[in-house]
Amino acid sequence: MPALSTLEANPSDAGTPTRVEAPVPESAKRLSAYFLGYLMGPAALALILILRAYGLVADEAAWLWIVVFIVVPSTSVIADIAYRRRPCRARLHARIAVHCAAVTLVIYLSGWGPVLVGAYAFVALENLAHDGSATWRITLGWSLVGITVGQIAIWQDWMPSFLSTKNARALSVMCVFVLGFVIRMAGAAWQQKEDAEEATRESEDRFRSLVQHSTDTTLVIGADRSVSYASPATFSLLGLPPEAVVGRDATDFMHPDDVERAILQLSTLVRAHSVAEGIELRLGNGDGDWRTVDAVLTDMRDRPSVGGFVANLRDVTDRKQAEELLAHRAVHDPLTGLANRTLILDRAEQMLVRCRRAQEPVAALFIDLDNFKEVNDTLGHEAGDQLLRAIAARFAATVRASDTVGRLGGDEFVVLAEGMSLAAGPELLAERFRDVLREPFVLEGLNGTLSITASIGIAEGDRGAGEDLLRDAQIAL
């Protein structure tokens, strides 16, 4: 697809020769910047000598100005080279300090020091361009040092000044506030620029990597929800080749219950022009099964090479099933599938809360099978496990959906009942459980049938905690 040329694999991988523009070396760029920057020195010297002739700058000797404009650039070049060869924080401070010292010397030697404090802003811009937003604090600090030294020099008559000491001091204070604001704003603007560039680079690198190397599925979806691009991994997820997906509405592959939520998130993304948070969707894989995917949408409509929303789809079906299985096992008895002690106590707490709110009856039945140990001893543990599973199935079929049947372990079961289940009283409910045990059990590998009875303890009414309700039912047993 021509519109997605940035997503294509490296042409060299396919054996197709491609004309590539040679990038300009970074060293050449820096050399050019240095040349342009220091070329201003002779021009500035000529201008100062002309202004000096007309008495517009301090009447210092011409040889002094010539020495200044030889020493200042030379020192700056040395500081720059030292920092570029082995960058470190100390050398960065030294480099910026040299530049600020050069500005201080020139503007205060001219006699207009406080008036020309804005020259430090150019030093800040140069440092931001070369070393990034982190340099604005360093530049501001050394600029303040330079201004302070310059003012002391005026006060001590070491430097000429067209202004009185009082006026120079007042003007320098005002300029410091302005200079601090200007440099701080320049640093903030540069930080935003760096953040935007970094985000753009990361987005492009991530997108290119996903399409070329990832097993995740990548789709490009237009504002009308039509798919304009599908990665090769589409086949493993949807059971369809990419060409069969392109041109279709993205919602055609979604579970009907997830369509509205997906459209809402896409609409939010349209307004925000950003990257949407992950959303879980179910997609049909062509054979009637639904796969759960984690979808992340990125708005790249402003990229001519993409022109749509990039959807990165990761198949998390196996993970979700594993999580659900682990969550189920954490609160259910592995042998019978009934609620375990953790879930029983949680349901008991919830039941008591509802009891207090709705003023409905609640009860806990503690059921202990009689002589179950003899089953294990005479028929074996396998037969005992079969019997427990059969009993659990009968108990679960006896209660209402709102009630809870659980197994504490061994041959002990618990039933939590409330509301209509206790309309005829907990004793009658207990008799129903004893009745379901009267029908003999048929076990695999056992000739004949097996009968068993149970003892039941009942605790009813509100308690301070679910644990208290179960304890009282056991005591009643």
N, C-alpha and C positions, 0 to 999 in steps of 0.2 A: 504494500500500500504506500504510495508516494507520500501521503499525509503523515506517515509514521516513520519517516526516514531515520529519525534519531533512535528508533527502537531496533533498527536492523543490526545484525551482527557485524563485527569488524570485517570490512571487505577483504582484508588479507586472509581471513580464515577461509573464505570461499574461493581464493585463488584469483580474484578479480583485481587487476591493477587499478589503483585509485590515486589521483593527483592530490597530494597533501601539501598545504602551504606550510613552509618552514617557519616555526615560531621565532620571534625575535628574542635572542638570549637576554636573560634578565640583567646580566652584567652590562650589555650594550645599552639597555634602557637606563640603568643607573649612570653610566658614563655620559649619556646624552643629557640627563638631568643635571649632573654636576657641571657640564660644559655651559649649559644655558644659565645656571645659577651664578657661576663665578664670572661669566662674561659680563655681568652687570657691574662688576667691580671697577673696571677702567672707565665705564660710562659714568658711574657715580662719582669717581674721582674728578673727572673732567667737569662735571656739573658743580661740584663743591668749589673747585678752583675758580670757576666763572662767578659763582655767587660770592666768593671771597673777594674777588676784584671789585664787586659792587657793594661790599660791606654788609652783605646779607647773612653771612656766617661769621663766626669768631675769627679775628685776625691772627690766626696761628700761622707759623712758618709753613711755606709750601712743602719744604722737605719733610716736615713732620707728617703732613697728610699723605705724601707719597710713601713714607715708611709704614704708616698705618695700613694703607691699602695694599701693601706687599705682605706685611706680617699677618694681617687678619685672614686673608684667603689661604695663605700657606698653612697657618695653624689649623684652620677649619678642615683643610684637605687631609692633614695628618691625623686629626681626630676622627674624621670619617673613615679613612683607610684602616686605622687601628680597630675601630668598632666593627667594620665589615669583615675583617679577617678573623676576629674572634669575638663574636657578640656576647656580651654579658651586661648585667645591670650597671656595674661600676663604669664600664666604658661608655655605656649609653648616657649616663649622667655626665661623664667627662665631655662627650661630644656636644651635648646640649648646653652645658656650661660654657664651653668655648664659643658657641654661636651667640649665646646671650651676652657674654663678655664683649664680643665684637660689636654687637649692636649698641651696648652701653657706651663703649669707647667712642664710636662714631657720632651718636646723637648728642652726647654730652660735650664732646669736643667741638661740636658745631655751635654751641651756645644756646641751643634750643631743646635741650634734653627732655624736660617734662612735656613739651609740646609734641615731641616725636615718639612718645611712648608706644604709640600704635605699631611701631616697627616690630615690636616683640610678637605681635600677632602673626606676622609673616614667618617668623621662626617657628611658631606653633604649627602653622599650616604645613610648612616643609617637613616637620617632624611627624605630623599625622600622616602625610603622604608616604613617608619612607618607612615608618615603624609602627603605624597603627594608632588606634584610639588610646592605648594605654599611656602614651607619652604626654598627654595634655597636662597631667598633674606635675610631671617633672618639669616641663617647659614653664608652666606658671610659677612654680617654685623658684627656678633660677631667674626668671624674669623679675620677680619681686626682689631677689637678691641684687640683681643688676640695678634696678631703680633705687634701692636703698643705698647702694654704694655710690651711685651717681649723685644723689641728693646730699650725701655726706661730703662728696668732693666739692659740690657747689658751696655748701656751708663753710667748708674749710678753705675756700678760694683756690682749690686745686684745679678746678675746671672753670672755664669762662661761662657766663650766663647773661643773656639779654634781659632776663627777668630778675626782679629782686628776690632775695632769699625767701621772703614771706610768700610772694606770689608763686615762686617755683615749688615751694612745699605744698601750698594749697592745691595747685594744679596737679602735682604728682599724686596726691591722695585721691582726687577725683578720677584721674586716669587709671589708677590701680583698680578701682571698682569696675570701671568700664572694661578694662583689659581682662580682668578676671571673668566677667560675664561673657565676653566674646570668646575667650579661649575655652571656657567650659561648654558653651553652646556648640563650638566647633568640634570638641571632643565627643559630645553627645550625638551630633549629626554623623560623625564618622563611625561611631559605635553602631548606630542604626544601619548604616551602609554595610558595615562588615557583617552584621547579623543577617541582613537580607542576602548578601552574597553567599554566606556560609549555608544558609537554608536552601538557596537555589542549587548550590553545588551538591549538597547532600541529597536533595530531592532527585536531581538528575542522575546521580550515581546510583541511588537506590532503585530508581525505575529501570535504568539500563541493566543493572545486575539481575533484577527480578525477571525481566523478560528473557535475557540471554541464558541465565544459568539456573534460576530457581525452579523448583518443581511446583511452586504455587501458581495459580492461574491468574493471569492479568487480563483485564478487559478495559477497553476505552469506551465510555458511554457518553453519548451526546445529551444535550439538554432535553431532547425529546425522548430520552431513555432508550434509544436504539443503539445497538452495539456496532461500533465502527472498527474495532480491532479485538481479536481474541488470540491469546498466546497458545503455543502448542500444547501446554498442559491442560487445555480445555477438555481434551478427549478423555483424560483420566478422571476428571471431575464430573463432567456432564455426559460422557459417553458419546459425544458428538465431535466431529472434526471442526477446527476453527472456522472453515468456510461455511459450515452449516449454522454457525452461531451469528456470524456477521450479518447485520441488516435486520435482525430480529429484536423485538422489545425485550429488554433485560428482565422485565417482570414475568415473561413467559416461562422462565425456568424456576421461578420461586414458588414456594408453598403458598397457597392462597391466604393462609393466616398471617403470612409475613409481608405480603405485598404492601399493605397500607403503611406499616412501620418503615419499610425501606423507602417508600416514596416520600414520607415525612422527613426522613433524614437527608435525602437528596435535596429536598426543598430547602432545608436548613443550610446545607452546604452551599447552595446557590446564593443565598443571602450573605453568608459569612465569607465566601471566597477563601476557604482554608482547608485544612485536613480534618475530616470528620473522625470522631471517636469510633473504635471498632464496634461493629454490630453483628450479632449472630443471626444467620439466615439458614433456611433449609432449601436446598436446590435439588431438583430431580435429576437423577443420573441416567435416565433413559430406559432403565429396566424396571421401573416402578418403585425403586427405593429412593429415600430422601437422604441426602448427605448434609450434615451440618457444617457450615463454613463460617469463619471469622472474616468479615469483610471490612476493609479500610478504604475509604474514598478520598482521593486527592483532587482538588480543583486545578486542572491544567488547561483550561479553555483559552488562557492567554498565550499559550505556546502554539504557534502556527503548525509545528510539526506534530502536535498531539490533538489539540482542538476539542477537548472533552474532559470528562471526569475519569480518572484512572482508578479502577477498582482492583485491589489486590485481595484475592480470595484464597484463604488457607483452609484446607479440609481438616476439621477437628473432630470428625465423627468418632473415630476410635478413642480419642482422648475424652470426649464427652461420655461415651459409654463406660469407659473405665472409671471416670469420676462418679458417675451415677451408681456404678456397681460398688465402689468403695464406700460411698455415702450410705447405700442401702445396707451393706454389711456392718457398718459402724453402729447401726441402731436396730438390727434384726438378728434373730437367732439363726446361725448358719444351718442348723439341722432342720428346723421346722419352717423357717421363714417368718415366724411370728415376731412381734416386737420383743426386744431384749430389755434388760433392766433399765438401761439409759432411756430408751424411748418410753417405757412404761411410766417411769417417774416424771418425764416431761409431760406426757399425756395426762397424768394424774394432776399435776400442777395446773394445767390448762382447764381441766374439768372442774377443779375447785374454784377457779376464777369465774367460770361460767355459772357455777352453782350460786356464788354470792351475788352475782349480777342478776340472774334470772330467777333466783329462789326456787330452783328445781332440785329434786332429790338426786343424790349420787351414792354410789356404793362400789366397794372393791370386794371381789370374790377371790379368795386364795384357795386354789384347788391342788390337792396332793393325792397322787395315785396310790392306791393301797397295794402293798406287796409287790411293787414294781421290781424291786431288787431280785425277787425270785424269777422273774421273766428273764432278766439278764443272766442269772446264774444257771438256769436250766436250758434256755433256748439260745443263749449267746447274745452278744451286744448288737449284732446285725439285726436280729429279730426285735430286740428292744428299740433300736432306732426306727425300724419300720412301724412299730406300734406307736411310738411318739408322733411320727409324722401323720399317721392315720387319725390319732386322737386330735392333733392340732387342726387337721382339716375339718373334723366334725365340730370342734369348738368354734372355729371361724365361721362356719355356716350357720351357727345357732344364734349369733348376735346380730344386732343392727349395724349398718355401715358406720354410724356415729360412735359405736362402742369399740373398745380395744381388747384384743386377746393377746397375751404375751406369755413367754416362757422365761422363768427366772433361771432355769438350769435343772439338770436331773429330771425328776418327775413332778416338778412344781410349776403350775400355771397360774396366771393372774388374769382376771377379767375386770375391766373398768366399765361400768354402765351408768347411764344418767337419763333423766327425762322420761320419755315414753317407755323405755326399756324396763323401768321400774314401776310402771303403772299398777301392776298387780302385786308389787312388793318384791324385795330381793330374794326372799325365801323361795318364791315360785320360780324365779330365774335360776336359782341354784338347782332346783328339782329338774329343770329342763336340761341342765348339763349332766346330771346324774342319769337322766333318761337316755341321752344320746350314747352313754357308755354301756347301756344294758344290751344293745344289739351286739352280738359277737363280732370279733374282728377276724378277717381272713388275711393271713400273712403269706407272702411268697416263700415257698420252700417248706411250709409248715402243713403237715397233714391235719385236717380238722380246723377248728376255730378256737379263738381265744377270747375269754371274757375278763373284764377288769372293773373294779369299782373305785370310787374316789371319796375322800373326805373334803368338805368345803367349809371354810371359815368366812364370815361376812362382817364387813365394817361399813357402816353407812353414815351419811351426814358430813358436815363440813369439818375440816381439820386445819391445823396451822400450816401443814405442808403435805405434799404427796407422799413423802416417806412415812409420815405418821399414819396415813390412811392404810398403806400396805402393812405397816407393822401391826396395827390393830387387827387387820384381817388375818394375819398369821397367828396372832395371839388367840383370836377366836377359833382358829383351826385346832 
